[in-house]
Amino acid sequence: QVQLVESGGGLVEPGGSLTLSCESSGRTTDYDGAGWFRRPPGKEREFVAAMSWSDGRTTVEDFAVGRFTISRDIAKNTLFLRIDSLKSEDTAVYYCARGKYYSTYSSNGGAYDYWGQGTQVTVSS
């Protein structure tokens, strides 16, 4: 079992920055894939970014390139997502997830076994 707890969401003005955190606990060593997804209001869940916990390789969705940065702190067992130059369309519930493997399939939600409860990010002036 793996438990994931996101934090760091909130209300941010356009152009601002935010760093989301996802603290993991449990048998996390068995799960190399780590990802972030988001669900904008009234829309389907979408992939944001993923990384290999063991070697740090990353995959970033096209819309996220240049503004979203995925990283991890192995010692703290925490995954991060930094978002710069926030736009209103970034408003969403953001979820972290862990899966057995990191691969080209990691952009698909089906690659993940455990999900956090989500953290709301609202971009508004």
Salt bridges, closest charged atoms under 4 A:
ASP30 OD2 - ARG27 NH2 3.13
GLU46 OE2 - ARG38 NE 2.48
ASP55 OD2 - ARG57 NE 2.79
ASP84 OD1 - ARG82 NE 2.84
ASP90 OD1 - ARG38 NH1 3.01
ASP90 OD2 - ARG67 NH1 2.75
